Amino acid sequence: MSKFGQWFRRAWLVLVVAGIVILLDQWTKELVRRSIPDYTSIIPIPALGEYFIFEHVHNYGAAFGILQNQGNFFIIVAVVVVIGILAYIRYLPTEDWLVRLLLGLMLGGAVGNVIDRINQGYVTDFVKMGIPGVYYWPNYNIADSAIVIGVIGLGIYVVVDDIRRHRQQKAARAIDAVD
């Protein structure tokens, strides 16, 4: 099998998940851009009232609005992340499907937001959640959600896998000590 064939055998799940994230992200952002005027909001689920709102905003910064007007920097960071993920895939054992899924979420989220930055100069954010009159989480989108779920999930996976490996090593040492 060619090197590309070997890589693709390991990468297909990452690419499929990333593709789904990109399609959902761009589709929902386009719906928002067409149906909710800039800086206005709607209540998509009346039963949730103002706890869950779709508010169309332009994000010129990163997560939570930090580092405003650094679009080119974020494009460069996203390109580095994309290249890093695509290069790292070749080192993953084929049975690590969960890691591939999480990497796909991160890859799709990074690309989804880069598409906005290249096409518009900003990212379209629209999901707003919180407690009216008390606190609202900063607006976000599908790409942001995918990145956050991917990063947190990978962090949990690494910690759990490290604990599992440590326990296996400890058990192996105990068996060796008995022999």
WOBEL-V142828 format. One record per residue. PHI is phi in whole degrees, 0 to 359 (NA if undefined). OMEGA is omega in radians with two decimals (NA if undefined). BURIAL is I if it has 9 or more other ideal C-beta (glycine too) atoms within 8 Angstrom, else O. Layout:
BEGIN
phi-><PHI	PHI>
omega-><OMEGA	OMEGA>
burial-><BURIAL	BURIAL>
END
This chain:
BEGIN
phi-><NA	292	299	295	298	295	297	296	301	273	264	302	294	301	292	295	299	300	299	296	299	299	297	297	299	292	296	293	295	295	301	296	299	279	247	235	301	310	60	237	220	225	255	286	234	308	297	269	52	273	281	221	231	257	236	280	231	255	253	267	243	259	307	63	77	283	55	302	60	245	308	296	300	292	295	297	300	296	297	298	298	299	298	300	296	295	285	292	307	296	268	279	298	298	279	278	294	294	297	297	298	295	295	297	299	295	298	297	296	298	292	302	286	294	303	298	299	289	281	238	88	203	256	278	246	209	276	229	229	165	251	307	78	245	198	239	295	303	303	212	218	298	299	300	300	297	298	297	298	297	293	296	299	293	299	297	301	297	295	296	295	296	297	299	296	298	295	296	295	297	295	296	294	294	294	297	293	288	288>
omega-><-3.13	3.11	3.11	3.11	3.09	3.12	-3.09	3.09	3.11	-2.99	-2.96	-3.13	3.10	-3.10	3.11	3.13	3.12	3.13	3.11	3.13	-3.13	-3.14	3.12	-3.13	-3.09	3.11	-3.12	3.11	3.11	3.07	3.13	-3.12	-3.13	-2.97	-3.13	3.12	3.14	3.05	2.99	-3.06	3.02	3.05	-3.04	-3.13	-3.05	-3.12	3.13	3.10	-3.09	3.04	-3.12	-3.03	2.91	3.14	-3.07	3.10	3.08	3.13	3.12	-3.11	3.12	3.12	3.11	3.07	3.13	3.10	3.14	3.04	3.08	-3.04	-3.12	3.09	-3.13	3.07	3.13	3.12	-3.13	3.11	3.10	3.12	-3.14	3.13	3.13	3.14	-3.10	3.10	-3.08	-3.08	-3.07	-3.13	-3.10	3.01	-3.07	-3.13	3.14	-3.09	-3.12	3.11	3.12	3.11	-3.13	3.07	3.08	3.08	-3.13	3.14	-3.14	3.12	3.14	-3.12	3.13	3.13	3.09	3.10	3.10	-3.08	-3.14	-3.06	-3.01	-3.05	3.12	3.11	3.05	3.05	-3.08	-3.12	3.14	-3.12	3.08	3.14	-3.09	3.11	-3.12	-3.09	2.98	3.01	3.11	-3.12	-3.13	-3.11	-3.12	-3.13	3.12	3.13	-3.13	3.13	-3.10	3.12	3.12	-3.11	3.14	3.12	3.13	3.09	3.11	3.14	-3.11	-3.13	-3.12	3.14	3.10	3.11	3.13	-3.14	3.11	3.13	3.11	3.13	3.13	3.12	3.12	3.10	3.12	3.12	3.11	3.14	3.12	-3.11	NA>
burial-><O	O	O	O	O	I	I	O	I	I	I	O	I	I	I	I	I	I	I	I	I	I	O	I	I	I	O	I	I	O	O	I	I	O	O	I	O	O	O	O	I	O	I	O	O	O	O	O	O	O	I	I	I	I	I	I	I	I	I	I	I	O	O	O	O	O	O	O	O	I	I	O	O	I	I	O	O	I	I	O	I	I	O	O	I	I	O	I	I	I	O	I	O	O	O	O	O	O	I	I	I	I	I	I	I	I	I	I	I	I	I	I	I	I	I	I	I	O	O	I	O	I	I	I	I	I	I	I	O	I	O	O	O	O	O	O	O	O	I	I	I	I	I	I	I	I	I	O	I	I	I	O	I	I	O	O	I	O	O	O	O	O	O	O	O	O	O	O	O	O	O	O	O	O	O	O	O	O	O>
END
